[in-house]
């Protein structure tokens, strides 16, 4: 956990691809809390931010996580088809 809070840029790919457990939610909160206003974090998700609360399991801890993300971030939504298929043909 200490290493995650110290790196300059943390990229969380496939963020909330599946629902997370209470323990994972606690760990996520700890990491986000330690990085808020200190270090940069990129959240890459297949889900729109509006769906994150449900994936986090609702409740006060989920609210606290989203509060820290929302109040210190920019949102960039990409639309369109996935380019994975095109890139897989290059190989």
N, C-alpha and C positions, 0 to 999 in steps of 0.2 A: 504494500500500500504506500509506503514511504517513497519508493521509486516512482510510482505513478503520479504522485503529487509534485515531484521535482522536475520531470521532463518538461521541456519548453512547449512542445506540442504533442498532445495525446489525441489520436484518432480512434474513435470507437465505431468501427465498421459493423454493419448489420445490427445497429442499435435497436434493441427491443424486437428483434425478429420473432422471438417467442416470449411468452409471459415469463416473468422472473419470480424466484422464490423470495421469501422474507429475508433470508440471509444475503442473497444477491442484492436485494433492494437496500439493505443496510450498508453493504460494501460500496455500492454505487453512490449512495448518499455521502459516505465518508470521502470517497475520491472527489466527487463534485464539490463538496464543501471545502476541501483543502485547496482546490484549484481556482475557485471562484475569485475573480478580481486579481489573480496572481499569475496564472498560466493560461495558455490557449488550449481549447478542446474543440474538436470537430465531431459532431454526431451525424453519422450517415445511416439513414433508415429508409426502409421500404414503406414505412407508415408516415402519414401526414402527422404533424405535431398535435393536431386535435385528437388523435387516437392514442397518444402516449399515456395518458392518465389511465385508461383501461388496461393497457399492457403492463403498467406499473402496479396494478392491483388496487387503485383508488386509495383512499385513506390519507391520514395526515403526512405520512412519510412520502408518499407519492406526490402530494401537494408541495412538500418542502423541496423535493428534487426538481420538480418542474418550475417552481418559483426561482430557484437558483439558475436554471438553464434559461428561462424566458427573460429574466431581468438583466442578463449580461450577454446577450447573443444577437446575432443576425440570422434570419431565416432565408434560405435559398431553396425554392422548390423547383425541381426539374420535372418536365413533362415530356411525354413522347415514348417511343418504343425503346426497349433496351438495345444497346449496341453490342451486347455480349455475343449474339449470334454472328454479327459481322466480324468481330475480332477473332472468333473461333475459327473462321474460314481462312484466316491469314496463316495459321500454323502449317 
